Amino acid sequence: MEKSKMNIGAVIALCGACIAFYIGAGFATMQEVMQYEASYGSQFWVVIFVAAAIYVYTNISFATNGNRLKLERGGDIYQHYSGKIIGTFFDYFSAFFCYMCFIVMCGGANSTATQQWGLPNGVGAIILTIAVVSTAFFGLDGILNALGKLGPVIIILILIVSTITAISGAPNFGANVAAVDQGVYPIKQVGGGNPIVSGLSYGGFVILWFAAFLSEIGAKNKLKEVNTGMILSTLFIFGAAAVCCFALIGHISETATADIPALILANKIHPVFAQAFAVIIFAGIYTTAVPLLWTGVGRIAKEGTSRYKLLTVVGGVIGLIAAWFLPYKDLVNVLYGLNGYLGFILVGFMIVYDVRTRMGSKAL
């Protein structure tokens, strides 16, 4: 009986870790929400529904199979899903993609520091890289400790900003939705005008983030606690995304072209609050950047070794240099969009594998 009891503290910590991993530069700055969801106007809910369904299924599968197979390295899950050759490709590609997304995080930090504080190009990326590399040195346990505490705080503050500005923008919402639907504003968009394709891409790039991370967490923790924490995180993440869409569309004339739409909204509440919220955005970027760098380096170096620590530093430096020169909005659009489509292919292999092995019945 004792084994069946859940530790509420562990569930909250795991929920916080999932939230913190998900809410990186794209979500915290709301640039990701703008391109994937708000850009679809009256159909943004379709994107949210499709992405949320993929998020729940794939993460339950990762954690459950990681637990059942007792994986020592989360990336090994790919070979179980799709065989040695294709699995090896996904293993290496996802690690590379996670590292490329770390560069997106550096870009988000750089743009935030420049837009809100007027700091020179590169300073934001340098600050983020120092914090990320320092945390990644401590491995998965240190990452979970950092993420579990910051995740709930970040999502609550994002909800506060988006709720207040959604209310203030409510009188304009109807007209603004119609304008977005008609293509009045030049908004970068993922999915080529199809909200289902956008949702598939959104879910697809998240798969590549969470596969190794949740498979390894599932192997090292109680499965019920991991899955409960993950499902709880779904409500917060996608609930917040919906509120963000209302806020962004309510003020679309100003948010459509901004690098950091979240700061436009925060400044509408109060300039002093916007200064504080920029720090929160930085925290959101940090919480995702850490496991992304960990995943990328962990594929080619064993955690805790001198090689791992050296590559963590080198990878951090390369990421901040790239973010110095590449436009942030283009990084989000190209990297998240294209890689999301490839990531969704993995879902087909996952469904076949889970049906064949009866994942649910074997894991209980």
Helices and strands as residue ranges (DSSP letters): G 2-4, H 8-22, H 25-29, H 31-36, G 38-43, H 44-69, G 74-76, H 77-117, H 123-136, H 139-168, H 170-181, H 195-220, H 223-250, H 252-255, H 261-269, H 271-298, H 306-325, H 328-331, I 332-336, H 337-357, H 359-363
